[in-house]
């Protein structure tokens, strides 16, 4: 069976790719915006086509000869344009290209809920499913619908976990009593994986979920898993925007995305058909508590295969063409000799920057910058990193994105904070020297003002950062002797 997987660098896509590669009966092709975001270990095992669903030529090339196509694309992270309109165009392009290339089946994962009370985010997911299913005479669509997906690295898990862990008293809207049916990410993957061989004719909508519970129940059960006592106070009139503003530094996801996800609280998201039991009787979803516990185990064992921030429709996530930052206008470079320390250990020290490991110096300045970024709709510094020790191209690192890695030589970070310009931070090993360079491409006058206001702080931050990176590299080398 020839299978095309879109969204292969996203949260679900990365995990589904691993499962499909384990099946020897599957000939897998990936359709991605940037081939560099696919790890070297996977590139030799799959056929890869680079392009987007807005480029019909690359789309048709990707779908040529394919039997089953997974549609895991969403434009919610787009920085320009209306993501609902982008989703419509993308889905229409994909459906028509599938028909033209003779694809037999589309498999799509959307959200539970009804049009009547759906948020803009959920409505877009519903519309995408309707568009993909609109030509049943020409192509079959298997449309899965799920509520919150719980797993290490999922946005839902990280919002729940951080909220409960960091807020002893949780002030919430009265809609916290709305019913939902969350589901473990591993169960979602089982449904998607098995759907490629499902023996059924015509279009099919399959609602999936675990036990029915309220969002308040989810908070309570999360507190039980963490082992803490929490007080939940529902307040009539307390809005979702107030919640996101009040707890802005608790949530690791950007405020705009947090609000979009929290708006789902107003809409009941429960299973409306029994097709999951009818067509997949062998799959019995685990409980919410079991899903949360498994997510914790995966984090503790460093088995977080993917994270919500791995991919989006945003230009900033495309991290390409950074071998030379040719368009940079302004730069600030610091060079420090690291002596007899091996370049390998120096590089390992660099690769451990950010997240819980911190930035070594003037951390309060990083936190202030992160807080300000969150206030104006950015990612903030609380996003952290997927893995405490390892990075890959496309990984998020606080309010940076990993743009390039050259083993034992170079780490390049692309800024995802709100800026009047575009910024990179590069760590480069040249002989026995660590070269730290901040690049900035200003957008207009305010870009220049921003740069020159911040430039004095670079001398403090980068000087101390280099010293601490070298100190840690020396300690790592000592421990490995």
C-alpha positions, 0 to 999 in steps of 0.5 A, a space after each residue: 500500500 502506497 501511503 502519503 502522510 501530510 503534517 509529518 513534522 507536526 504533533 500527530 504526524 511525527 508519531 504516526 510516521 513512526 508507526 507507519 514505518 514499522 509496517 513493512 506492507 506500507 510504502 510511505 511518502 511524506 509531504 513536507 514544507 521543509 525536508 530538513 525538518 525530517 531527521 536523517 535517520 528517517 530520510 533514507 526510509 521514505 520518499 519525500 516531496 517538498 511543497 505545500 497544499 497551496 502549490 498544486 504542482 507539488 501537491 499532485 507530485 506528492 499524491 501521484 501513485 498514492 492509495 491512501 492519503 492522511 490529511 493532518 494539515 492546519 493553518 491555525 499558526 499562520 501569521 498572515 491571513 485568515 486561517 479559516 480561509 487558508 484551511 478551506 483553500 488547502 482542503 479543496 486543493 488537497 481533495 481535488 488533487 487526490 481525485 485527479 491522481 486517483 487516490 482511493 481514500 483520505 483519512 482526516 483527524 478533526 475535532 468533536 463538537 457541533 457548528 451551533 456552539 463551535 469556536 472559530 478554531 473548531 468550526 474550521 476543523 468541521 469545515 475542513 472535514 466537510 470539504 474533504 468529504 464533499 465528493 463521495 462519488 469520486 473519493 472516500 473520506 474517513 473523518 475522525 473527530 476527537 476532543 482534547 488529545 492527551 499525551 506528552 507534548 500535546 497542547 492540551 496536556 501542557 495547558 492542563 499540567 501547567 495550570 494545575 501544577 502552578 496555580 494553587 487556586 484556579 479561577 475559572 469560568 462557569 463553563 468549566 462544567 461543560 462535558 467532554 471526552 478526552 482521548 490518549 494520543 496513543 489511542 488516536 494513533 491506533 485509530 488512524 493507523 488501522 483506518 488505512 485497511 478499514 473494509 468499508 464503502 463510502 464516507 464515514 465519520 468516526 467519533 472517538 473518545 474515552 470517558 465522559 467528564 467535565 473540564 472541572 473533572 479533568 482539573 481534579 484528576 490532573 491534580 490527583 496525578 500530580 499529587 497536589 491539592 487544588 481549589 477550583 473556583 468557577 466565577 460567572 462572567 469570568 471570561 476566557 480572555 481574563 483567564 488567559 491574561 491572569 495566568 499568562 505566564 503559566 501556560 506554555 502556549 501563546 495567548 492567542 492559541 490558549 484562548 482558541 483552545 479554551 473557547 472549546 470549554 463553551 461547547 460540549 464535545 462528546 461522541 455522537 455516533 458509535 462508529 468507533 465501537 462498530 468498526 474498531 471493536 479491538 480498540 478500547 481507549 484508556 481512561 483520562 487518568 491513564 493517559 495523563 500518567 503515561 504522558 508523565 512516564 514519557 516525559 520522565 523517560 525522555 520519550 517525547 516524540 513530538 510536541 504541539 509546537 513542532 510545526 504550524 502554518 507560520 513562516 517562522 516554522 519553515 526554518 530553511 535557507 540559513 546556511 548563510 544569513 545573507 539578508 542580515 543588516 545588524 549583528 553583534 558578535 562575541 568570540 571567546 576561547 575555550 582552550 583545551 576543552 574538546 569541541 564535542 563537549 563545547 557543542 553538547 553544552 550549547 545544545 543544552 541551552 534553554 528550557 529548564 536548563 535556563 540561559 545561564 545569565 541574567 535569567 530574570 531579563 529573559 523572563 521579563 522579555 518572555 512575559 512581555 512577549 506573551 502580553 502581545 501574543 507571542 510564545 513567551 519563554 515558558 514554552 521550554 523545550 521538547 527534550 532536556 538534552 537533545 535538539 533537532 531542526 524545527 524544535 521549539 526552544 522557549 521563544 526560539 526555533 531551531 533553524 540549523 544544526 551542524 554537529 559539533 559545529 553550529 546551532 542556529 536559532 530563529 526568533 519567534 518572539 514578537 519583534 519589529 524585525 527578524 532575528 537569529 542567534 548563532 553559536 558557532 565553533 571555530 577551532 578553539 573559539 566559541 563565536 556567538 552572533 546575534 543577527 537582526 533584520 529590522 522592519 522600518 524605523 522601529 526595528 532600528 530603535 529596538 536593536 539599539 535600545 537592546 544592544 547594551 544588554 547584549 554585552 552583559 548577557 552574551 559575555 556571561 553566557 559564553 563563560 557559563 557555556 564554557 564552564 559547563 563544557 569543562 564540567 561535562 568533559 571532566 565527568 566523561 573522562 
